[in-house]
Amino acid sequence: MPSAPMDVEAAVVEAKGDPFRIRTVPLEEPRPDEVLVRVVATGVCQTDAHSRNQDYPIPMPVILGHEGAGIVERVGSAVKDLAPGDHVAMTFPSCGRCDACRAGSPANCTHGFELAFGASRQDGTNAYGDGVHGHFFGQSSFARYALANERNTVRLPDDMPLELAGPLGCGMQTGAGAVMNSLEVGAGESLVVLGTGAVGLAAVMAAKAVGATTIVAVDINPSRLALAEELGATHTIDASTEDTDKRLRQISPDGYHYVLEITAQPRMLALAVDHLRPMGTAALIGGAPAGTTAPIDMNRLLNGGRRLRGIAQGDSVPQIFIPQLVDLYRAGKFPVDRLVRTYDFADINQAFEDAASGEVIKPVLLMN
């Protein structure tokens, strides 16, 4: 006989744009390949806000949250690499069976989008009751317990602060992974980061760690630009008061090896391509509403062998890359603590307001 569902306190969005409401929702026991995690902390990401506002159509009511960290409570019978008591970070889901997954690229999983935004397991079932959808990014971590899969749960050293570990599962690994995995930025190379939120600042920190010598941070928030400079940016541009195009050409007239576009503004993606040196690469990281298009100068892209690509989750293999980020943090080379402000779980709506206003870079909710 299956066990009765457990009652879980969760922050639920009932309809498009609604505030989060704390309520109790039934949750099934883990299946053989699943892991039940007692959530200790979870980051707030722009993707959660996009989903709440239906920029990505997702079934509602729903439990969002996808930067969870906590302690394993129970594991399914087929789980081999995790055990109760393990400290873990949760990350993006993948199917484990498609060509991309089998090639070692789970961030590009064929089924990745539906697993992240479908608000159900891959077989269409839902472990949550009372008509509430879960499984957002395979975790729905805006709750005191999250049901994840062995593939998107990463064991951590016990001394890694869980309130800092959660953001490693999405925003931090996306920005740092773009630099270190996707583009393989090397010592002495140049990089422009358009947007200095959590993802952009993670890219700045990673670029400094790998020895890039020209790191340009662009934003409209002076305090974030000041922090970017402290974290490794060699130049900053305040796009609210400066001509970004002109300043970029002044800093490096020949263009840049790499430009990361994180703002999800079409004109900024066009700008990214315009400022590539020959053989340079522009990378789109920021998530725009479905159907957004950008005007790209096709001849600029064609001549000089310039490249434009998309990057999801920093092309990371989380079980390998998240521990590497932990090691960088412990070595003082990836100070994610500089980006974080913590909030009580009950203050989730305030955390979202502060993130939207730009007052806070990375809100993290504490469940205790």
N, C-alpha and C positions, 0 to 999 in steps of 0.2 A: 504493500500500500504506500503511495506517495505521502510524504510529510505534508502537514497543513502549511499554508503560506505563513511567513512571518510578517508582522506589521513594521513598516519602515517609515520614518519621518523624512519627508522630501519636500523640496521647493518645486511647485507645479505651476506651469503656465497654462491657463485654461483656454485662451484665445489670442489671436494676433495682437501683439503690443501690450498685452496685459502685464501688470506687475506679478512678481512671483508670490505665491501663497503657500505657506507651510501647512502641509496636511499629512495625514497618515495613509499609506498606500500598501496593499498586500503585495508581497514579493515571494515567488516560488523559490524552492531550494535549488542549488546549482545542478545542472545537468553534468554528465560525465566529463565534458571538456571545459567546464566553467569553474570560475573562482568567485567566492563571495568575499568581498573586501569590506572591512569596517573602515569607513572613510574618516581620516583624521583632518585632512585639509584638501581644498580643491581650488585651483586657479579660476579666475574669470577671464574669458577670452572674447575677442570681438566676434568670433564665430557664434558664440552663444547669443549675442545680441542680434546678429543677422538672423539666426534661426527663430528667436522670439518674435522678430518683426516680419517673419515669413519671406525674407529675401531669398531664402532657400525653402521651398515648400515642404513642410514637415508635418506629419499628423499631430493633432492636438486633441485633448490636453496632453502635455508631455513633461517629462523630467529631463532637463538639459544637464550640462556639465560634462567636461571632457579633459580636465587636467587634474584628475584625482590622485591622491596618495593616501596610503593607509596601511592597515595590517590585515593579512589574510586570516579570515575567520574559518572558512571551510573550503575544501576543494572537491571537485568531482572525481569519480573513480579512475578516469583516464588521465588525469593531470599528473605529470611526472616531475616537473622542474620546480614546483612550488609546494609549500607546506604551511599549515596553520602556524601563525606567529611570524611569518616572513614579513618584513617591511617592503612595500612595493610602490611603484608608480604605475599608473595606468595611462595608456597611450592610444593611438589610432587603431582601428580594427582592420583585419585583412582576412581573406578566405583561406590562405595557405595552400590552395590547389590550382590557381590560374597560372598562366605562363609567367607573369611578372613575379608572383610570389615564389614560384619554383626557381626563377632566375635570381633570387635573393634581393628582390626589389619590392617589398610589401607596401611601401608608400605609393606605389603605382598599381596596386591591386585592381584587377578588372572590375571587381565588385566593391571597391573601396567606398565609392560615393553612396551606394545604396546601403551599405553596412553602417556608414556614419550617419546618414540622414533619413534612413527609412523607418527609424524608431521601431524596429523589430529585429529578431534574429534573422539569419539568412533564410531560414525555412519559412519565414513569415509569422512565426509564433511570437507571443509577447509574455514575458514572465510576470508582468505587473497586472494587478487587478483594478476593479472599480472604473474600468474604461480609460485608465491612464496609460499612455505609451512610454516605454523606456528604451533601453539599449542605444541611446544617443551616443554615437562614436563608440559603441560597444561597451558603455559603462554607465552613463547617466549618473554622474558623480555629485550632482546637487542633491544629495541624500546622505543619510547617516550610514547606509550600506549600499554598495554597488555590486552588480553582477557583471563580471567581465569574463573574458576568455583567456586561456593560457597564452595565446599569441599576443594579446595586447596588455599583458601584465608583466612588469619587469622587476626582478628582485633588486633591492638596494642594500647597501651597508647600513647596519643598525644606527650608526652615528650620523647619517645624513639627515638633517632636519626635514621632516615631512612637509612642513609648510613651504619649503623651498623646492622640494622634489616634484610636487605636482606640475608646476609650469614647464618642467623639463619634458613632459610627455607630449606637448604640442608647441606652444609659442617659442620656447627656448631652443628645442631641437630643430624647429623649422628655420629660424634665423641662423643659428650656428651651423646647422647641417647644410644649408645652402652654400655657405662659405667653405666648409671643410669637406663635405661629401660631394655635393652636386657640381660645384665649380672648381673645387680643389685649388682655391686661391693660394698662391705661393709667395714666399718671401720676396720683397721688393716690388710686388705688383700693386696696381691701383684699383680702388673700389669706391663706388658711389652708393650710398644707402638713402633711398627716397622714402622717408617716413621713419621716425625714431620712437615708435611704440616699443612694446616688449620684443617683437620679432626683429625690428630694426636694430635695437640696442644689443640684442643677442648676436646679430651679425657683426656689429662694430667690435664687440668683445672678442669674437672668434677671429676676426680679421687681424686684430692686434696680436692675438695668441699665435697666429701662423706667420707673422712677420710682414704683413702688408705695410708698405711705407707711405702710401697716400690713401687715406680713408676719409671720405667726404660725407658728412651727415647733413641731410636736408629736411627741414620741418618748418612748421609755423608756430611752434611752442618754444619760446626762449629757454625755459627751464629744462626742457628735454634736450635741447641742443647743448646747454651747459653740461648736463650729465653725460651726453655723448662724448664731449671733449674730455671729461674726466676719465671715461672708460676706454679711450683710445682713438677717437676721431682726431685727425690732424688738421682738418678744416671743417667749419660749419657754415651753413647758409640758412638764413631766416627768410623763407620764401614769402612771408607776409610783408617784408620791407625791402627785400633785395630782388634783383632780376636773376632768377636761378640760372637761366640759360647763359647769360653773360658771365656770371661768377664761375660757373663750371668751366667755361672756355678760358677764363683768366687763370684758373688753378692748373689746368692741364690742356693747353691748346691742341694737343694731338689726340685728345680723347682718353678713355679709360679702358682698362682691361675688362672690368666687370661693372655693371650697374644693376642693382636690385630695386625693383619697383614693388613697394609694399603698401602704397596708399590706395590702390585699386581705382585710381582716377585715370581714365583713358588718355588724357593729354599728357600725364606723367609717363605712361608707357611709351608714347611717341617720343617724349624727351629722352627717355632712357636709350632708345635706339639711336637717336641723333648724336649722343655723346660717346658712342663706342669708337675706340680706335680700330684699325683693321684687325680682323680675327678676334675682336672682342665679343663678349656675350652679355646680352641683357636678359634678366630673368624676372618673370612675373611670379610674385609670391602672394600679393594681396588678393583677397577674395572679393569679387564684385558681385552685385546681384545678377541672377541668371539672365542671359541674353545680352549682357553688356558687350559692346564692341569698341575698338580703338582704331584711330587713323594712323597707320604706319606708313612712313615714306619707303615705298618698296625698293626704290633704287639705292637708298642709303643702306638698306639691309642687304641688297644684292652685291653691291660693289664693296670690295675689301673683305669679303668672306665673313661678314658680321653674322652673329647668330642671335636668335630670340627663342627662349624656351620657358616653359612653365615648370615650377618646382613645388611639389607637395611634400610637406613634412621633412624637408631637407634631405630627401632620398635616404632616409635613415632606416637602418635595421635596429629597432629600439633596444633589443637585448644587448647589442654591441655598443650603440652610440650613447645611450643614456648613462651607462656606467662611465664612459669616457668623459662626459660632461661633469659627472660627479667628481671624477679625479681632477679635472681642471678647476672646479670650484674649490676643492680641498687644497689645491696648490696656489690659490689666490689669483688664478688667471681667468676665472669666469664668475665674477661676483654678483650672482643673481640676486643676492640679498639687497643690493642697492636699488632694485626695481620694485620690491615687494612692499605692500602695506596690507596688514591682516585685519579682518573683520569677523565678528561673530556671525555664525550661520544665519541668525535671525535678521541680520542687517544686510541681507543679500541685495535688496533693492537699492540701498544707499551705495553699495559697492558698484553696482551698475551705473548709477548716476555719476559717481566720481570718475569712473573710467570714461564715460561718454564726454564729460566736461574736460578731460585731459588732466585733471588734478592728480590722478593716480595712474601709474604705468601698468602695474600688475596687481590688482586686488586678489587676495587669497582669503577664502572663507575657512574659518576654523570651526570644526564640528563640536569641540568639547565645550 
